């Protein structure tokens, strides 16, 4: 009866350990990629929801002028907000602001009363933007305004905390969403 030598056993254990290490490394990388694509789909869903809310509320003729999504730079947080009519004592002061000007959205500061739904990315991811970003959908034809100085198209970059992987969502003028 002949068995394995110590050298043969050590080689078999070394090969097994090498293959196990490669498998674990591959799984960690794949796990980050899956989280990235999952949250990219969530961001697209939230943008589409804000667009749908803008159309829905316009048809209901309530005190909402537009809906949008606010992204916080170097953070995991984003939320849907509504641009409400300015009122005094519950009575509208003006109609909806001139929503065709980019000036309003580049200077607008949101208060907690405008936030409707809050979301957060996976804790392994963050937004990588040039600053806080607001994408606003204005009914009835759905024109889009961005708080970025460059205007539209606007890119929303999601990346891993270590910056090794990223995904983009691009928002065009009429509200089209492009995934990259």
C-alpha positions in Angstrom: 0.0 0.0 0.0 1.5 3.3 -1.1 0.3 6.7 0.1 1.2 10.3 -0.7 4.5 11.8 0.3 4.7 15.0 2.4 5.8 17.0 -0.6 2.9 15.9 -2.7 0.5 16.7 0.1 2.0 20.2 0.6 1.8 20.9 -3.2 -1.9 19.8 -3.2 -2.7 22.0 -0.2 -0.8 25.0 -1.8 -2.8 24.7 -5.0 -6.1 24.4 -3.1 -5.2 27.5 -1.1 -4.3 29.5 -4.2 -7.5 28.6 -5.9 -9.5 29.5 -2.8 -7.9 32.9 -2.6 -8.6 33.6 -6.2 -12.2 32.6 -5.7 -12.7 34.8 -2.7 -11.1 37.8 -4.4 -13.3 37.3 -7.4 -16.4 37.1 -5.2 -15.6 40.4 -3.5 -15.1 42.2 -6.8 -18.3 40.8 -8.2 -20.2 41.7 -5.0 -19.3 45.4 -5.5 -20.2 45.3 -9.2 -23.6 43.8 -8.4 -24.3 46.4 -5.7 -23.3 49.1 -8.1 -25.6 48.0 -10.9 -28.5 47.4 -8.4 -28.2 50.9 -7.1 -27.9 52.3 -10.6 -31.2 50.7 -11.3 -32.7 52.3 -8.1 -31.5 55.8 -9.2 -33.1 55.3 -12.6 -36.3 54.1 -10.9 -36.3 57.2 -8.6 -35.8 59.6 -11.5 -38.6 57.9 -13.4 -40.8 58.2 -10.3 -40.2 61.9 -10.0 -41.0 62.3 -13.7 -44.3 60.4 -13.3 -45.2 62.4 -10.2 -44.7 65.6 -12.1 -47.2 64.5 -14.7 -49.7 63.1 -12.2 -49.8 66.1 -9.9 -50.0 68.5 -12.9 -53.2 66.7 -14.0 -54.6 66.9 -10.5 -54.1 70.7 -10.4 -52.6 70.9 -6.9 -50.1 73.3 -5.4 -47.1 71.6 -6.9 -45.2 73.1 -9.8 -42.6 70.4 -10.4 -40.9 67.3 -9.0 -37.3 66.5 -8.9 -34.5 64.5 -7.3 -31.8 65.9 -5.1 -28.4 64.1 -4.9 -25.9 64.9 -2.2 -22.2 64.9 -3.4 -19.8 62.4 -1.6 -22.8 60.9 0.1 -25.2 58.0 -0.2 -28.3 60.1 0.2 -30.8 61.3 -2.4 -34.5 62.2 -2.3 -37.5 63.1 -4.3 -38.7 66.7 -3.7 -41.7 68.8 -4.8 -41.5 72.4 -5.8 -44.5 73.9 -4.1 -46.3 77.1 -4.9 -45.3 80.0 -2.7 -48.2 80.7 -0.3 -49.0 83.1 2.4 -51.5 81.9 4.9 -52.4 79.0 2.6 -53.2 81.2 -0.3 -50.9 81.2 -3.3 -48.9 84.4 -3.7 -47.9 83.8 -7.3 -48.5 81.0 -9.8 -45.6 78.7 -10.4 -42.3 80.5 -10.7 -40.9 81.0 -14.1 -39.7 77.4 -14.4 -38.2 78.1 -17.9 -35.3 79.9 -16.3 -32.2 78.0 -15.1 -31.5 80.8 -12.6 -34.2 79.6 -10.2 -32.8 76.0 -9.9 -29.2 77.0 -9.7 -29.9 79.2 -6.7 -32.8 77.3 -5.0 -32.2 76.0 -1.5 -34.5 73.2 -0.5 -36.2 73.0 2.9 -37.4 69.8 4.6 -41.0 70.6 3.7 -40.3 69.9 0.0 -38.8 66.4 0.6 -41.3 63.6 -0.1 -39.3 60.4 -0.3 -35.7 59.6 0.9 -33.4 57.0 -0.5 -29.9 55.8 0.2 -27.3 53.9 -1.7 -25.6 50.7 -0.5 -23.1 51.5 2.2 -20.3 50.4 -0.1 -21.2 53.1 -2.7 -21.4 56.9 -2.9 -22.3 59.7 -5.4 -19.3 61.3 -7.0 -20.5 64.7 -8.3 -19.0 68.2 -8.7 -21.5 69.4 -6.0 -25.0 68.7 -4.8 -27.2 68.1 -7.8 -30.9 68.7 -8.5 -32.7 67.3 -11.5 -36.2 68.9 -11.8 -39.0 67.6 -14.0 -41.4 70.3 -15.1 -44.8 69.4 -16.5 -46.8 69.2 -18.7 -44.4 68.4 -21.5 -41.6 67.4 -19.0 -38.8 69.7 -19.5 -35.8 69.1 -17.4 -33.6 71.6 -15.5 -30.4 70.8 -13.7 -28.6 72.7 -10.9 -25.3 72.0 -12.6 -23.5 75.0 -14.1 -23.1 73.2 -17.4 -26.8 72.4 -17.7 -27.9 69.4 -19.6 -27.1 66.6 -20.3 -26.2 65.9 -16.7 -24.2 62.9 -15.5 -24.9 61.2 -12.1 -21.8 59.1 -11.2 -22.1 56.3 -8.6 -18.9 54.8 -7.4 -17.5 52.4 -4.8 -16.0 54.0 -1.7 -12.5 53.2 -2.9 -13.2 54.6 -6.4 -12.3 51.3 -8.1 -15.6 50.9 -9.9 -18.3 53.3 -11.2 -21.5 53.6 -13.1 -23.2 56.6 -14.8 -26.7 57.7 -15.4 -27.0 60.5 -17.9 -30.1 62.8 -17.9 -31.0 64.5 -21.3 -33.1 67.6 -21.8 -36.5 65.9 -22.4 -36.0 63.5 -19.4 -34.4 60.6 -21.3 -32.2 58.5 -19.1 -29.1 56.9 -20.6 -27.2 54.2 -18.7 -23.4 53.9 -19.1 
